[in-house]
Amino acid sequence: MSILVTGGRGFIGKRLVEALVKKGYQVDILSRSEVDSLTLKECTASFIKFDLLDPVFDFDNIVKKYDVIFNCAGELLNESLMHSLHVEATARLIDACKKIAHKQKRTIHWVQLSSVGAYGASQPNANIERVVTEETIPAPVGEYELTKTLADEIIVKAADEFFSYSILRPSNVYGAEMPNNSIRQLAVMIKKGLFFYIGKPGAISNYVHVDDVVDALILCGFEPRAKGQIFNLSNDCDQSVVINALAAAQSVSPPTIRLNESFVRIIAFVFSWLPKFPLKKSRIDALVSRTHYDTSKIERVLEFKPSRDVKKTIVEVLK
């Protein structure tokens, strides 16, 4: 079985490639990043260096030998590239897959790494109790979330007898090499004694360990029951679990101060003109969120449940 991983040099894609190679699969990595000799020496996977945004990219030639394609390619920072990469490049790759699959009379299975950001935030207020399932109507906010959701829609519509798919939507993915510094910045605030809780107790942190995401992606790639399915994946916990774990890892007392949400929002509004003022609306929304991502579907269909305890593993980010 021949496998292609796009974005195989990224945070999640790299871990996925390592796991697939360990299981004995033949893996090719498609990446726009430079590949150094050390990486090539230590990994048995083959590298294909090419930019999916290249207008002359030969998609047909790339996909013709693969049975499973894991699409982990993503643009996190440059919004001007998100639609081209997440939507247009995905559509072109899928068209190539379908053309080859129909010509060769065989099935190509597509595994899409998406995001629970497809469901958007709680409305009208972030602190409303909400349970999100795969049946929740998408309402993405932000270019990354919107373009990822559009890609999901293209994939679902493309399914036929020769092209199958599985879509995995994880929450905030963490691990030792994560590029996002939000958890590290939170840890700094805790260490300096500057962190405080906002609003009533009960806020939820939506995290999932990168290795749990990789395990779920592999199931989506090779478990027949995963075909034609969308799965949410999160290891939700009370916000205090994360805060206390980060405090303990830094040998400081856990925060106990809790401020009224309305008061904090007023302060944030008054000082919103300051470019580096830390209390932005989006930050407050995240700290008071009571959104829970129901993972009962992936537990029921694939018998999979995240096994990395957030309390014990969140500190990997600080190493």
Order of alpha helices (4+ residues) and beta strands (2+ residues): beta-alpha-beta-alpha-beta-alpha-beta-alpha-alpha-beta-beta-alpha-beta-beta-alpha-beta-beta-beta-alpha-beta-beta-alpha-beta-alpha-alpha-beta-alpha-alpha
